[in-house]
Amino acid sequence: MTDNIVQEIRALLKERNAILLVHNYQRPEIQDIADLTGDSLELSIKAAKTDADVIVFCGVHFMAETASIVSPDKTVLIPRLDAGCPMADMITPEALKTRIAELGEIPVVTYVNSSASVKAHSTICCTSANAVAVVNSLAEHEILMTPDRNLCQYAASKSTKRIHCWDGYCPIHDRLTAEEVMNAKAAHPEALFMAHPECRPEALALADAVLSTSGMLDFAKRSDSQSFIVGTEEGLVYPLQKANPNKLFYRVSEFMVCEDMKRTTLSDVLRAITAMTYEVKVSENVRIPASRAVERMFKVTER
């Protein structure tokens, strides 16, 4: 049955000149049928460079919005409309405008894990990989960083700037405790602990490396170590193991599971490409200023 669904999906993707993007946290069977896997911005950028007419994004809603921002002429579909992001929901454009009014006209650095409408009210975007570089690229000494307080605190620890942190967080990463990390280290003393900067500072303090998901994949591949404790959503263990079959990867906690990332099934993907649902389209009045914030980030990383 699964083989039949996969064959149908691949045939329809070809028929519609579509490309299937799958985030690193998705179910293994979804990752296995992807044209491209990776983190959200990385996927959107790569898809924009293809001649595909349709992008099917297996991730959460803000990721599909990002694809629409960078590929306005392509049709962007998300298989599950209810695949959201609690952290992205912790900030609204209205709340951001209120905070800016309170602080004065200072730059706003917004994590790409946010809605298009919030990006549109931001000075510049950042990823978990380039947050420190983006923050330090700004001439101003005082900035506001949204929406992830943990990524903000991590960036602040690597900067001399005064950074105001929005009080948002990823429930999956934020729940990881120092005790859980120490327990994992005790169980696997030979393993290096890779932590995502969305984790709390006390968890990051115990890390051998603080990395984005793509950074973890690269680090594990290049490292001489043969075993790793993975401090991010458990879905990343699958591509890590797949890319490094002779190395060992351990989940840092059994609770690092994002329900939203696991909502999408093969049947959902088939339905999306069959019926061409659900389309995510960012309006031009939002897309243009959001795109400016993203483009400013690219200029920093290209230096």
Buried (B, 14 or more C-beta within 10 A) or exposed (E): EEEEBBEBBBEBBEEBEBBBBBBBBBBEBBBBBBBBBBBBBBBBBBBBEBEBEBBBBBBBBBBBBBBBBBBBEBBBBBBBEEBBBBBBBBBBBEBBEEBBEEEEEBBBBBBBBBBBBBBBBBBBBBBBBBBBBBBEBBEEEEBBBBBBBBBBBBBBBBBEBEBBBBEBBBBBBBBBBBEBBEEBBEEBEEBBBBBBBBBBBEBBEBBBBBBBBBBBBBBBEEBEBEBBBBBBBBBBBBBBBEEBEEBBBBBBBEEBBBEBBBBBBBEBBBBBBEEBEBEBEBEEEBBEBBBBBBEBBBEBEEE
